[in-house]
Amino acid sequence: MDCIFCKIISGEIPSPHIYEDDQVVVINDINPQAPVHMLVLPKKHVESVAATTDEDQALLGHMMRVAAIMAEKVGIAESGYRLIVNTGRDGAQSVLHLHLHVLGGKQMTEQMA
Ligand code: DGP
């Protein structure tokens, strides 16, 4: 499948896996928008949150939990962080493989969009 995140997950495209378990891989974003900018990628190829089904509920919860664990690990849990899931065209999703952005290490603005 011609999916950049699938290739990163499989190792075909090198990108350090800063966390990995049976369901997800975490990488650093190639174009960081904050001092900490990680991406939680499900190993299962799902195009977006809009393409998930009831079967994916546990996976979606696991992605959030891994985000919290990683935030703790890199030292931004106390200062806080922002989780973002861009979805579809108006959501400005550029890679069509579900991913959770974890942004922190600076004061975010109150602006949401
Ligand atoms: P989104 O707009 O939500 O689809 O964000 C996709 C993110 O993926 C974007 O912030 C840049 C990141 N990204 C795209 N290609 C690569 C890559 O090859 N390696 C890494 N580490 N990140 C990538």
Backbone and ligand atoms as CSV (ligand in chain L), in Angstrom:
chain,resi,resn,atom,element,x,y,z
A,1,MET,N,N,0.861,-1.206,0.000
A,1,MET,CA,C,0.000,0.000,0.000
A,1,MET,C,C,0.892,1.250,0.000
A,2,ASP,N,N,0.524,2.217,-0.790
A,2,ASP,CA,C,1.358,3.403,-0.941
A,2,ASP,C,C,1.002,4.434,0.144
A,3,CYS,N,N,1.391,4.096,1.374
A,3,CYS,CA,C,1.066,4.976,2.505
A,3,CYS,C,C,2.356,5.244,3.269
A,4,ILE,N,N,2.706,6.515,3.386
A,4,ILE,CA,C,3.987,6.880,4.004
A,4,ILE,C,C,4.063,6.399,5.458
A,5,PHE,N,N,2.959,6.487,6.190
A,5,PHE,CA,C,3.005,6.058,7.593
A,5,PHE,C,C,3.086,4.527,7.694
A,6,CYS,N,N,2.440,3.803,6.770
A,6,CYS,CA,C,2.599,2.341,6.761
A,6,CYS,C,C,4.062,1.984,6.515
A,7,LYS,N,N,4.724,2.755,5.644
A,7,LYS,CA,C,6.134,2.474,5.334
A,7,LYS,C,C,7.031,2.815,6.522
A,8,ILE,N,N,6.688,3.848,7.269
A,8,ILE,CA,C,7.449,4.180,8.480
A,8,ILE,C,C,7.230,3.089,9.534
A,9,ILE,N,N,6.003,2.618,9.670
A,9,ILE,CA,C,5.683,1.574,10.656
A,9,ILE,C,C,6.440,0.280,10.318
A,10,SER,N,N,6.488,-0.069,9.040
A,10,SER,CA,C,7.158,-1.316,8.627
A,10,SER,C,C,8.671,-1.188,8.626
A,11,GLY,N,N,9.177,0.076,8.646
A,11,GLY,CA,C,10.619,0.287,8.602
A,11,GLY,C,C,11.149,0.504,7.195
A,12,GLU,N,N,10.263,0.396,6.208
A,12,GLU,CA,C,10.681,0.607,4.813
A,12,GLU,C,C,11.216,2.031,4.636
A,13,ILE,N,N,10.579,2.992,5.304
A,13,ILE,CA,C,11.115,4.358,5.372
A,13,ILE,C,C,11.635,4.546,6.792
A,14,PRO,N,N,12.941,4.879,6.932
A,14,PRO,CA,C,13.493,5.000,8.277
A,14,PRO,C,C,12.995,6.244,9.007
A,15,SER,N,N,12.502,6.053,10.198
A,15,SER,CA,C,12.103,7.147,11.092
A,15,SER,C,C,12.091,6.519,12.483
A,16,PRO,N,N,12.920,7.025,13.398
A,16,PRO,CA,C,13.017,6.353,14.703
A,16,PRO,C,C,11.655,6.165,15.370
A,17,HIS,N,N,11.423,4.949,15.826
A,17,HIS,CA,C,10.202,4.654,16.584
A,17,HIS,C,C,10.512,4.977,18.041
A,18,ILE,N,N,9.993,6.083,18.546
A,18,ILE,CA,C,10.340,6.469,19.916
A,18,ILE,C,C,9.511,5.694,20.940
A,19,TYR,N,N,8.471,5.034,20.459
A,19,TYR,CA,C,7.698,4.085,21.276
A,19,TYR,C,C,7.043,3.119,20.294
A,20,GLU,N,N,6.921,1.884,20.723
A,20,GLU,CA,C,6.222,0.914,19.883
A,20,GLU,C,C,5.613,-0.150,20.759
A,21,ASP,N,N,4.387,-0.548,20.446
A,21,ASP,CA,C,3.796,-1.737,21.072
A,21,ASP,C,C,3.033,-2.491,19.990
A,22,ASP,N,N,2.184,-3.411,20.380
A,22,ASP,CA,C,1.527,-4.239,19.363
A,22,ASP,C,C,0.518,-3.457,18.523
A,23,GLN,N,N,0.088,-2.288,19.007
A,23,GLN,CA,C,-0.972,-1.555,18.297
A,23,GLN,C,C,-0.536,-0.250,17.647
A,24,VAL,N,N,0.513,0.382,18.205
A,24,VAL,CA,C,0.889,1.718,17.720
A,24,VAL,C,C,2.405,1.874,17.636
A,25,VAL,N,N,2.787,2.886,16.824
A,25,VAL,CA,C,4.167,3.366,16.772
A,25,VAL,C,C,4.094,4.877,17.017
A,26,VAL,N,N,5.071,5.410,17.762
A,26,VAL,CA,C,5.156,6.861,17.958
A,26,VAL,C,C,6.448,7.348,17.314
A,27,ILE,N,N,6.325,8.437,16.523
A,27,ILE,CA,C,7.494,9.054,15.878
A,27,ILE,C,C,7.474,10.547,16.161
A,28,ASN,N,N,8.600,11.191,15.917
A,28,ASN,CA,C,8.632,12.643,15.960
A,28,ASN,C,C,8.204,13.184,14.603
A,29,ASP,N,N,7.394,14.244,14.623
A,29,ASP,CA,C,6.930,14.853,13.367
A,29,ASP,C,C,8.121,15.440,12.610
A,30,ILE,N,N,8.132,15.262,11.298
A,30,ILE,CA,C,9.229,15.742,10.462
A,30,ILE,C,C,9.242,17.279,10.377
A,31,ASN,N,N,8.106,17.885,10.659
A,31,ASN,CA,C,7.955,19.341,10.535
A,31,ASN,C,C,7.356,19.890,11.832
A,32,PRO,N,N,8.160,19.859,12.917
A,32,PRO,CA,C,7.586,20.140,14.238
A,32,PRO,C,C,7.021,21.550,14.377
A,33,GLN,N,N,5.837,21.613,14.967
A,33,GLN,CA,C,5.156,22.885,15.208
A,33,GLN,C,C,5.327,23.355,16.653
A,34,ALA,N,N,6.072,22.615,17.426
A,34,ALA,CA,C,6.307,22.941,18.843
A,34,ALA,C,C,7.572,22.190,19.252
A,35,PRO,N,N,8.198,22.567,20.378
A,35,PRO,CA,C,9.409,21.863,20.819
A,35,PRO,C,C,9.208,20.350,20.935
A,36,VAL,N,N,8.029,19.940,21.367
A,36,VAL,CA,C,7.657,18.519,21.329
A,36,VAL,C,C,6.532,18.366,20.310
A,37,HIS,N,N,6.732,17.514,19.334
A,37,HIS,CA,C,5.675,17.236,18.343
A,37,HIS,C,C,5.811,15.782,17.912
A,38,MET,N,N,5.032,14.947,18.568
A,38,MET,CA,C,5.052,13.514,18.294
A,38,MET,C,C,3.774,13.128,17.546
A,39,LEU,N,N,3.851,12.008,16.843
A,39,LEU,CA,C,2.686,11.457,16.150
A,39,LEU,C,C,2.462,10.035,16.631
A,40,VAL,N,N,1.254,9.748,17.084
A,40,VAL,CA,C,0.887,8.380,17.463
A,40,VAL,C,C,0.181,7.757,16.261
A,41,LEU,N,N,0.794,6.700,15.729
A,41,LEU,CA,C,0.290,6.047,14.515
A,41,LEU,C,C,-0.234,4.661,14.843
A,42,PRO,N,N,-1.476,4.352,14.504
A,42,PRO,CA,C,-1.924,2.961,14.661
A,42,PRO,C,C,-1.248,2.086,13.614
A,43,LYS,N,N,-0.847,0.876,14.015
A,43,LYS,CA,C,-0.234,-0.026,13.036
A,43,LYS,C,C,-1.240,-0.451,11.975
A,44,LYS,N,N,-2.483,-0.544,12.362
A,44,LYS,CA,C,-3.553,-0.860,11.404
A,44,LYS,C,C,-3.775,0.349,10.501
A,45,HIS,N,N,-3.814,0.132,9.198
A,45,HIS,CA,C,-4.086,1.254,8.297
A,45,HIS,C,C,-5.570,1.605,8.330
A,46,VAL,N,N,-5.871,2.756,8.910
A,46,VAL,CA,C,-7.217,3.333,8.881
A,46,VAL,C,C,-7.017,4.744,8.357
A,47,GLU,N,N,-7.810,5.130,7.378
A,47,GLU,CA,C,-7.553,6.398,6.686
A,47,GLU,C,C,-7.680,7.610,7.610
A,48,SER,N,N,-8.671,7.622,8.437
A,48,SER,CA,C,-8.899,8.782,9.306
A,48,SER,C,C,-9.829,8.357,10.427
A,49,VAL,N,N,-10.064,9.275,11.359
A,49,VAL,CA,C,-11.000,8.928,12.441
A,49,VAL,C,C,-12.399,8.714,11.861
A,50,ALA,N,N,-12.657,9.377,10.737
A,50,ALA,CA,C,-13.969,9.228,10.095
A,50,ALA,C,C,-14.162,7.826,9.524
A,51,ALA,N,N,-13.062,7.138,9.260
A,51,ALA,CA,C,-13.135,5.795,8.680
A,51,ALA,C,C,-13.120,4.709,9.750
A,52,THR,N,N,-13.067,5.081,11.012
A,52,THR,CA,C,-13.058,4.071,12.068
A,52,THR,C,C,-14.455,3.476,12.239
A,53,THR,N,N,-14.480,2.304,12.856
A,53,THR,CA,C,-15.761,1.641,13.147
A,53,THR,C,C,-15.784,1.312,14.643
A,54,ASP,N,N,-16.872,0.734,15.079
A,54,ASP,CA,C,-16.978,0.333,16.491
A,54,ASP,C,C,-15.826,-0.585,16.895
A,55,GLU,N,N,-15.330,-1.339,15.942
A,55,GLU,CA,C,-14.209,-2.265,16.206
A,55,GLU,C,C,-12.945,-1.526,16.627
A,56,ASP,N,N,-12.850,-0.256,16.258
A,56,ASP,CA,C,-11.629,0.511,16.522
A,56,ASP,C,C,-11.670,1.281,17.838
A,57,GLN,N,N,-12.734,1.115,18.615
A,57,GLN,CA,C,-12.868,1.907,19.847
A,57,GLN,C,C,-11.703,1.707,20.800
A,58,ALA,N,N,-11.298,0.480,20.992
A,58,ALA,CA,C,-10.200,0.213,21.924
A,58,ALA,C,C,-8.901,0.815,21.398
A,59,LEU,N,N,-8.693,0.723,20.088
A,59,LEU,CA,C,-7.498,1.291,19.478
A,59,LEU,C,C,-7.466,2.811,19.662
A,60,LEU,N,N,-8.601,3.461,19.452
A,60,LEU,CA,C,-8.658,4.921,19.626
A,60,LEU,C,C,-8.335,5.296,21.068
A,61,GLY,N,N,-8.861,4.563,22.003
A,61,GLY,CA,C,-8.567,4.820,23.414
A,61,GLY,C,C,-7.096,4.576,23.720
A,62,HIS,N,N,-6.552,3.534,23.135
A,62,HIS,CA,C,-5.144,3.210,23.352
A,62,HIS,C,C,-4.251,4.329,22.825
A,63,MET,N,N,-4.598,4.903,21.678
A,63,MET,CA,C,-3.800,6.007,21.120
A,63,MET,C,C,-3.745,7.182,22.101
A,64,MET,N,N,-4.868,7.498,22.719
A,64,MET,CA,C,-4.904,8.597,23.699
A,64,MET,C,C,-4.054,8.253,24.915
A,65,ARG,N,N,-4.146,7.022,25.352
A,65,ARG,CA,C,-3.392,6.588,26.533
A,65,ARG,C,C,-1.889,6.623,26.248
A,66,VAL,N,N,-1.490,6.197,25.047
A,66,VAL,CA,C,-0.072,6.250,24.677
A,66,VAL,C,C,0.390,7.703,24.605
A,67,ALA,N,N,-0.459,8.590,24.120
A,67,ALA,CA,C,-0.106,10.014,24.086
A,67,ALA,C,C,0.204,10.500,25.504
A,68,ALA,N,N,-0.617,10.133,26.452
A,68,ALA,CA,C,-0.411,10.551,27.846
A,68,ALA,C,C,0.880,9.951,28.416
A,69,ILE,N,N,1.128,8.700,28.111
A,69,ILE,CA,C,2.356,8.040,28.593
A,69,ILE,C,C,3.584,8.712,27.994
A,70,MET,N,N,3.521,9.014,26.697
A,70,MET,CA,C,4.666,9.655,26.041
A,70,MET,C,C,4.868,11.080,26.554
A,71,ALA,N,N,3.787,11.792,26.805
A,71,ALA,CA,C,3.897,13.146,27.355
A,71,ALA,C,C,4.618,13.100,28.700
A,72,GLU,N,N,4.271,12.116,29.494
A,72,GLU,CA,C,4.952,11.915,30.783
A,72,GLU,C,C,6.436,11.623,30.546
A,73,LYS,N,N,6.703,10.743,29.603
A,73,LYS,CA,C,8.072,10.290,29.340
A,73,LYS,C,C,8.973,11.432,28.870
A,74,VAL,N,N,8.454,12.330,28.042
A,74,VAL,CA,C,9.298,13.413,27.513
A,74,VAL,C,C,9.224,14.668,28.384
A,75,GLY,N,N,8.441,14.625,29.450
A,75,GLY,CA,C,8.496,15.698,30.440
A,75,GLY,C,C,7.552,16.877,30.213
A,76,ILE,N,N,6.450,16.648,29.486
A,76,ILE,CA,C,5.499,17.744,29.271
A,76,ILE,C,C,4.150,17.496,29.937
A,77,ALA,N,N,4.070,16.439,30.718
A,77,ALA,CA,C,2.768,16.093,31.320
A,77,ALA,C,C,2.304,17.178,32.281
A,78,GLU,N,N,3.245,17.709,33.048
A,78,GLU,CA,C,2.860,18.697,34.053
A,78,GLU,C,C,2.554,20.056,33.426
A,79,SER,N,N,3.382,20.456,32.453
A,79,SER,CA,C,3.180,21.765,31.817
A,79,SER,C,C,1.983,21.753,30.870
A,80,GLY,N,N,1.650,20.601,30.346
A,80,GLY,CA,C,0.476,20.474,29.491
A,80,GLY,C,C,0.836,20.318,28.025
A,81,TYR,N,N,-0.159,19.945,27.270
A,81,TYR,CA,C,0.075,19.666,25.843
A,81,TYR,C,C,-1.264,19.681,25.122
A,82,ARG,N,N,-1.180,19.584,23.812
A,82,ARG,CA,C,-2.393,19.589,22.985
A,82,ARG,C,C,-2.404,18.345,22.110
A,83,LEU,N,N,-3.543,17.699,22.033
A,83,LEU,CA,C,-3.737,16.540,21.156
A,83,LEU,C,C,-4.631,16.958,19.993
A,84,ILE,N,N,-4.207,16.628,18.789
A,84,ILE,CA,C,-4.955,17.033,17.591
A,84,ILE,C,C,-5.096,15.839,16.655
A,85,VAL,N,N,-6.287,15.683,16.100
A,85,VAL,CA,C,-6.509,14.676,15.053
A,85,VAL,C,C,-7.146,15.390,13.866
A,86,ASN,N,N,-6.332,15.803,12.912
A,86,ASN,CA,C,-6.861,16.440,11.713
A,86,ASN,C,C,-7.616,15.390,10.912
A,87,THR,N,N,-8.780,15.780,10.393
A,87,THR,CA,C,-9.648,14.805,9.721
A,87,THR,C,C,-10.236,15.380,8.434
A,88,GLY,N,N,-9.863,14.746,7.320
A,88,GLY,CA,C,-10.460,15.118,6.040
A,88,GLY,C,C,-9.999,16.467,5.513
A,89,ARG,N,N,-10.640,16.908,4.439
A,89,ARG,CA,C,-10.200,18.115,3.730
A,89,ARG,C,C,-10.268,19.367,4.599
A,90,ASP,N,N,-11.426,19.630,5.174
A,90,ASP,CA,C,-11.535,20.844,5.988
A,90,ASP,C,C,-10.715,20.748,7.273
A,91,GLY,N,N,-10.430,19.548,7.689
A,91,GLY,CA,C,-9.567,19.357,8.857
A,91,GLY,C,C,-8.089,19.459,8.533
A,92,ALA,N,N,-7.794,19.689,7.246
A,92,ALA,CA,C,-6.403,19.850,6.775
A,92,ALA,C,C,-5.555,18.609,7.050
A,93,GLN,N,N,-6.170,17.437,6.889
A,93,GLN,CA,C,-5.407,16.185,7.027
A,93,GLN,C,C,-4.600,15.974,5.751
A,94,SER,N,N,-3.286,15.855,5.888
A,94,SER,CA,C,-2.438,15.712,4.696
A,94,SER,C,C,-1.985,14.269,4.471
A,95,VAL,N,N,-1.909,13.474,5.526
A,95,VAL,CA,C,-1.528,12.062,5.382
A,95,VAL,C,C,-2.748,11.209,5.725
A,96,LEU,N,N,-3.176,10.404,4.770
A,96,LEU,CA,C,-4.422,9.646,4.935
A,96,LEU,C,C,-4.178,8.315,5.638
A,97,HIS,N,N,-3.609,8.413,6.826
A,97,HIS,CA,C,-3.448,7.298,7.765
A,97,HIS,C,C,-3.650,7.946,9.127
A,98,LEU,N,N,-4.675,7.503,9.828
A,98,LEU,CA,C,-5.023,8.090,11.123
A,98,LEU,C,C,-3.794,8.350,11.988
A,99,HIS,N,N,-3.723,9.527,12.602
A,99,HIS,CA,C,-2.605,9.844,13.499
A,99,HIS,C,C,-3.037,10.896,14.500
A,100,LEU,N,N,-2.433,10.790,15.672
A,100,LEU,CA,C,-2.726,11.714,16.773
A,100,LEU,C,C,-1.480,12.569,17.004
A,101,HIS,N,N,-1.636,13.894,16.815
A,101,HIS,CA,C,-0.529,14.807,17.097
A,101,HIS,C,C,-0.466,15.073,18.606
A,102,VAL,N,N,0.737,15.074,19.163
A,102,VAL,CA,C,0.965,15.438,20.571
A,102,VAL,C,C,1.933,16.617,20.560
A,103,LEU,N,N,1.433,17.787,20.928
A,103,LEU,CA,C,2.213,19.026,20.834
A,103,LEU,C,C,2.391,19.630,22.214
A,104,GLY,N,N,3.635,20.026,22.512
A,104,GLY,CA,C,3.870,20.646,23.807
A,104,GLY,C,C,5.242,21.267,23.896
A,105,GLY,N,N,5.580,21.699,25.106
A,105,GLY,CA,C,6.875,22.337,25.331
A,105,GLY,C,C,6.841,23.827,25.091
A,106,LYS,N,N,5.673,24.375,24.825
A,106,LYS,CA,C,5.503,25.827,24.705
A,106,LYS,C,C,4.058,26.158,25.062
A,107,GLN,N,N,3.805,27.441,25.305
A,107,GLN,CA,C,2.431,27.875,25.574
A,107,GLN,C,C,1.655,27.917,24.262
A,108,MET,N,N,0.614,27.111,24.157
A,108,MET,CA,C,-0.257,27.156,22.981
A,108,MET,C,C,-1.147,28.398,23.054
A,109,THR,N,N,-1.621,28.841,21.906
A,109,THR,CA,C,-2.567,29.957,21.914
A,109,THR,C,C,-3.963,29.414,22.218
A,110,GLU,N,N,-4.858,30.307,22.581
A,110,GLU,CA,C,-6.235,29.882,22.842
A,110,GLU,C,C,-6.982,29.615,21.543
A,111,GLN,N,N,-6.408,30.143,20.451
A,111,GLN,CA,C,-7.073,29.975,19.153
A,111,GLN,C,C,-7.102,28.509,18.762
A,112,MET,N,N,-8.263,28.023,18.371
A,112,MET,CA,C,-8.399,26.615,18.000
A,112,MET,C,C,-8.326,26.416,16.503
A,113,ALA,N,N,-8.578,27.455,15.740
A,113,ALA,CA,C,-8.617,27.295,14.271
A,113,ALA,C,C,-8.222,28.596,13.593
L,1,DGP,P1,P,-1.745,16.016,9.112
L,1,DGP,O1,O,-1.787,17.389,8.522
L,1,DGP,O2,O,-2.540,15.919,10.381
L,1,DGP,O3,O,-2.084,14.944,8.098
L,1,DGP,O4,O,-0.225,15.817,9.552
L,1,DGP,C1,C,0.669,14.965,8.955
L,1,DGP,C2,C,1.981,15.169,9.660
L,1,DGP,O5,O,2.846,14.150,9.263
L,1,DGP,C3,C,2.663,16.496,9.357
L,1,DGP,O6,O,2.731,17.262,10.555
L,1,DGP,C4,C,4.041,16.113,8.870
L,1,DGP,C5,C,4.162,14.659,9.237
L,1,DGP,N1,N,4.889,13.871,8.288
L,1,DGP,C6,C,4.614,13.741,6.966
L,1,DGP,N2,N,5.510,12.928,6.383
L,1,DGP,C7,C,6.360,12.528,7.368
L,1,DGP,C8,C,7.506,11.675,7.370
L,1,DGP,O7,O,7.925,11.115,6.368
L,1,DGP,N3,N,8.129,11.503,8.583
L,1,DGP,C9,C,7.680,12.108,9.714
L,1,DGP,N4,N,8.365,11.878,10.832
L,1,DGP,N5,N,6.613,12.915,9.738
L,1,DGP,C10,C,5.963,13.121,8.574
